[in-house]
Amino acid sequence: MITLDHITKTYNKGQFTAVKDISFEVQPGELFGLIGPDGAGKTTLFRILTTLLLPDQGRAVVNNFDVVKDYAKIRSCVGYMPGRFSLYQDLTIEENLNFFATVFGTTIEENYDLVKDIYQQIEPFKDRRAGKLSGGMKQKLALCCALIHKPAVLFLDEPTTGVDVVSRKEFWDMLKRLKQEGITILVSTPYMDEANRCDRIALMQKGSILSIDTPDGIVKAFPEELYAVRSSQTHSLLREVRAYDGTDSCFAFGDSLHVTFKTGKSQDLLPYLKSKGQTDATIQPIEPGIEDCFIHLLKG
Amino acid sequence: MKTLRFLLEKEFRQILRNRQILRTLLIAPVIQLILLPLAADYSVKNISIVVVDNDHSPISQRLINKITASGHFRLTGYTASYNEALTMVEQDQADIALQIPTNFERDLVRENAKQLFIAVNAIEGTKANLGGAYLNTIIRDYNADIRIRWQSPNPTAAAPATNPGATPSTASTITAAPASHGTPTANTPVPQITATSSNWYNPYLNFKLYMVPAILVVLVTAMAAMQSAFNIVQEKESGTIEQINVTPIKKHWFILGKMIPFLVLGIILFTLGLLVGWLFYGIIPVGNLLVLYASLIVYLFAMLGLGLLLATYSGTQQQAMSLAFFFINIFNMMSGVFTAIDSMPGWAQAIVATFPPSHFIKIMRMVVLKGSGFSDIVYPITAMAAIGLVLNTWAVLNYRKTN
């Protein structure tokens, strides 16, 4: 459904490379996630795929249309929700939705089924101007506007950035339902915990893809054993675990440290910490998460 | 066409909803049009004059009376020495110093001629120029006056001379003298040649008649070029233009959708302006309104093209604003609103010829004051259309390139 073939894009006359030699494919009906921190090149990929930007090199195909040659055809069959809220703030919810329906030559009624679940949540405020909506409502409206013409492919650039936890969860539930409608979805997010909601993910960093797989596959590929280390003095604990000569890597994750060891060195950590005064330190093996994998890939 | 209708519906909805913009677009220009012509009046009043009368004769007294009675001058000082008068000029208490020499009356009678000395403070150019000219006219009148009064048929009565100027730039002059001197034959009519002029199309040289149409153009210019640019740049700033770009809307529809609302607003503003001109200044266009409005539409086409072009070169409204101010200031000062284009150097005139407002101001004055028809304005209207075509093409090409 979406194919990228060695896509490269530079800015400032080639001085800054935004994305470098990116190739991957998204299958029809797939919910595909681009996961990576700010500046990884996610938005650049979206802008190329939505025909807003020309790639320097490489070819990209969306819904069997070339993004350069057939850009006009792509524009009528994709929905795009940019990272920044970009609807008309001075028009109401209903006027925005109506406007985008009409420019695609359709009406709200025609595709009401598709947006119903989402639109019903904001419908009580339909006469309110978009600029006066809360973050979560803006996001729902933007999704409605991107969906109102029943696109074959939906591009969502960081849809959950700046949205509260409950709305984020709701949003991903909505994406799941849209996927069941057969819409191919490419979504980006800087939140690693959202990666598990995707069918497949691409981990991106500095314009390159580190790994592409299912979330499970990526976790399974984690080559080492991972331990969570806790104590009451988290701050000094980090320093001391890093100072321990058997430690391979150590990162703070909330109230615990995620640690990998050089072969066979895990058992000796607790005695070492005790000798340093960390008497209540505990260690237990854990399953790695996407973030652990990401950090591991960055290191490699 | 259907797309255009939706776009227009959206634009008008947004514009009508933004009361602040609506106020600045329509009410502010009306207020400006009521106020600005009051300032744009070249007739100079209340010129302060200081007189150094070294003669103290009836003739010098009568001259001073005549000057103060003219209504243009205010006698702010009557000093004994020229230096005192000059001090008053330096202290800004007087704009003009008039020195009447000793024995003015006697020499005038005996020698048929005597010089007066005028020093003008030229810091305010217009005031100095016109003040000096007014004073010269009064003195010339006065000169003729005493000649007739003395009933002297001797026509050889002129001996003007000029005096070199003193510190503040000067216009110094004259007074020719009468010719009494025991001349014969009284009551013979004096043969004289006088040229009288009459002002066509604006017989009383009413400045407002001349300024109001031009100021209206200035206001329409600001509205058309700036607001259209800001509106488009605002879509860039808010990211909505990207959202529009991923829809099947064609660029030319989008651009038309932006231009037509401002064309309509421009026409409304222009109509309001004509009404203000009629209500406040009693100006009724002599010419055909159809000619005026046809020219207006061509003009707006050109200026909206400029706004569009500015928008393609600006990423933020602030950038658009500074760019627009640059052009608007040049347009206002150089397009013949206040000063005649004909008096500029040739190369400057060539530049001004590329400014749409210069052509439209010309058309406005021709149609409003003189009643010119289409055949008289072929050149300026064609020029505006050509400039508009260039600006719009440039804008569309640049819009494609940057997006």
Interface residues (C-beta under 8 A of the other chain):
Chain A: T50 T51 L52 A72 R75 S76 V78 Y80 P82 R84 F85 S86 L87 Y88 Q89 D90 L91 E95 F99 F100 T102 V103 F104 G105 C145
Chain B: K2 T3 F6 L7 K10 R13 Q14 R17 N18 S238 G239 T240 E242 Q243 I244 N245 V246 T247 P248 I249 N403
